[in-house]
Amino acid sequence: MPSTTKGLTLIELVLSMAISSLLLALLVSAYLFSLRIFTAETKSADIFGDGQRAAEVMAGEIRECASITSAEAARLQCWWRDLDGDGASETDELATYSLSGRDLIRRLGANERKLAGNLTALRFSYDVNPQPNLITLTLMLSTEGRTATIETKVRSRND
């Protein structure tokens, strides 16, 4: 009677485990690689979103300014609103936008609010000849090698 063996030899078992281990290692490395890319892209989207929100807030508030009191390349100050109705600009009615370290800060009187973080530059440009009320706002943000530049133009009402 011929002898038939059922099962696997030791060589077949070792070979199948080696192939399975190789496939598993490739699968895990592909997962980790995609996770790293996803994390990096999420950080890029986050800093761009933060900058976009800050630019929108600043643009809306600058549009409401009654007059620009100080216009510098990295700092803007305006009489935001006449809160007490006396027609005079007072320190608690002045809005100031500037950098403090890497944070974009808006000061309204004694109140301070962080609009965005991770800024590397804040720049205001003013078109004074044909459109004296036109302000170009540029925010440059950066974190962990990812950068974003947000630029918007806003016209203050300057009554």
C-alpha positions as CSV (number, residue, x, y, z in Angstrom):
1,M,0.0,0.0,0.0
2,P,1.3,3.3,-0.9
3,S,1.7,5.7,2.0
4,T,0.1,9.1,1.7
5,T,1.0,11.7,4.1
6,K,-1.5,14.3,5.2
7,G,-0.3,17.7,6.5
8,L,2.6,19.9,5.9
9,T,6.3,19.4,6.1
10,L,8.4,21.6,8.2
11,I,9.9,23.3,5.2
12,E,6.4,24.1,3.8
13,L,5.3,25.5,7.2
14,V,8.4,27.8,7.5
15,L,8.0,29.0,4.0
16,S,4.3,29.9,4.4
17,M,5.0,31.7,7.7
18,A,7.8,33.7,6.0
19,I,5.5,34.8,3.1
20,S,2.7,35.6,5.6
21,S,5.1,37.7,7.7
22,L,6.4,39.6,4.7
23,L,2.8,40.4,3.5
24,L,1.9,41.5,7.0
25,A,5.0,43.8,7.3
26,L,4.2,45.3,3.9
27,L,0.6,46.0,4.9
28,V,1.6,47.6,8.3
29,S,4.2,49.8,6.6
30,A,1.7,51.0,4.0
31,Y,-0.7,51.8,6.8
32,L,1.9,53.8,8.7
33,F,3.0,55.6,5.6
34,S,-0.6,56.7,4.8
35,L,-1.2,57.7,8.4
36,R,1.9,59.9,8.3
37,I,0.7,61.6,5.1
38,F,-2.8,62.1,6.5
39,T,-1.4,63.7,9.6
40,A,0.8,66.1,7.6
41,E,-2.1,67.1,5.3
42,T,-4.4,67.6,8.3
43,K,-1.8,70.0,9.8
44,S,-1.6,71.9,6.6
45,A,-5.4,72.2,6.4
46,D,-5.5,73.3,10.0
47,I,-3.0,76.2,9.7
48,F,-4.6,77.3,6.5
49,G,-8.1,77.2,8.1
50,D,-6.8,79.2,11.2
51,G,-5.3,81.8,8.9
52,Q,-8.4,82.1,6.8
53,R,-10.6,82.5,9.8
54,A,-8.3,85.2,11.3
55,A,-8.3,87.0,8.0
56,E,-12.1,87.0,7.7
57,V,-12.5,88.3,11.3
58,M,-9.9,91.1,10.7
59,A,-11.5,92.0,7.3
60,G,-14.9,92.2,8.8
61,E,-13.7,94.4,11.7
62,I,-11.6,96.6,9.5
63,R,-14.6,97.2,7.3
64,E,-16.5,98.5,10.4
65,C,-13.7,100.9,11.4
66,A,-14.7,104.5,11.5
67,S,-11.2,105.7,10.8
68,I,-7.6,104.3,10.6
69,T,-5.5,105.9,13.3
70,S,-2.2,104.2,12.7
71,A,-1.2,102.3,9.5
72,E,2.2,100.6,9.7
73,A,3.6,97.6,7.7
74,A,3.1,95.1,10.6
75,R,0.5,96.9,12.7
76,L,-2.9,98.5,12.2
77,Q,-4.9,100.6,14.6
78,C,-8.3,101.9,14.0
79,W,-11.2,103.6,15.8
80,W,-13.5,100.6,15.7
81,R,-16.8,101.9,17.1
82,D,-18.1,104.8,19.2
83,L,-19.2,102.5,22.1
84,D,-20.4,105.3,24.4
85,G,-21.9,107.5,21.7
86,D,-19.9,110.7,22.5
87,G,-18.3,111.1,19.0
88,A,-14.8,111.0,20.3
89,S,-12.3,108.1,19.9
90,E,-11.1,106.7,23.3
91,T,-8.6,104.1,24.1
92,D,-11.2,101.4,24.8
93,E,-12.7,102.0,21.3
94,L,-9.4,101.5,19.4
95,A,-8.7,98.2,17.8
96,T,-5.1,97.2,17.2
97,Y,-3.9,94.2,15.1
98,S,-0.3,93.1,15.5
99,L,2.0,90.1,16.2
100,S,3.0,89.0,19.6
101,G,5.6,86.4,19.1
102,R,3.9,84.0,16.7
103,D,0.3,85.0,17.7
104,L,-1.9,87.4,15.8
105,I,-3.5,89.6,18.5
106,R,-6.4,92.0,18.4
107,R,-6.5,94.5,21.2
108,L,-9.7,96.4,21.8
109,G,-9.0,98.7,24.7
110,A,-7.7,96.6,27.6
111,N,-9.2,93.4,26.1
112,E,-6.8,91.1,24.1
113,R,-7.9,88.3,21.8
114,K,-5.7,85.8,20.0
115,L,-7.0,85.4,16.4
116,A,-4.4,82.9,15.1
117,G,-1.2,81.2,16.1
118,N,1.9,79.9,14.1
119,L,2.3,83.2,12.2
120,T,5.7,83.9,10.7
121,A,4.7,87.3,9.3
122,L,1.9,89.8,9.3
123,R,1.9,92.5,6.6
124,F,-0.5,95.4,5.8
125,S,-0.2,97.2,2.5
126,Y,-2.0,100.4,1.8
127,D,-3.0,101.8,-1.6
128,V,-3.0,105.5,-0.9
129,N,-3.3,107.1,-4.3
130,P,-6.4,105.9,-6.2
131,Q,-8.0,104.1,-3.3
132,P,-6.9,105.4,0.1
133,N,-9.1,103.1,2.0
134,L,-7.9,99.8,0.4
135,I,-5.8,97.6,2.7
136,T,-4.1,94.4,1.6
137,L,-3.7,92.0,4.5
138,T,-1.1,89.2,4.2
139,L,-0.7,86.4,6.8
140,M,2.1,83.9,6.6
141,L,1.7,80.8,8.8
142,S,4.1,77.9,9.3
143,T,4.2,74.8,11.5
144,E,6.4,71.7,11.3
145,G,7.5,72.5,7.7
146,R,4.1,73.3,6.4
147,T,3.3,76.8,5.3
148,A,0.3,78.8,4.2
149,T,-0.1,82.4,3.0
150,I,-3.4,84.1,3.2
151,E,-4.0,87.4,1.4
152,T,-7.1,89.5,1.3
153,K,-8.1,93.0,0.4
154,V,-10.4,95.1,2.5
155,R,-11.8,98.5,2.3
156,S,-12.5,100.5,5.5
157,R,-15.4,102.8,5.6
158,N,-13.3,105.7,6.9
159,D,-16.3,108.1,7.4
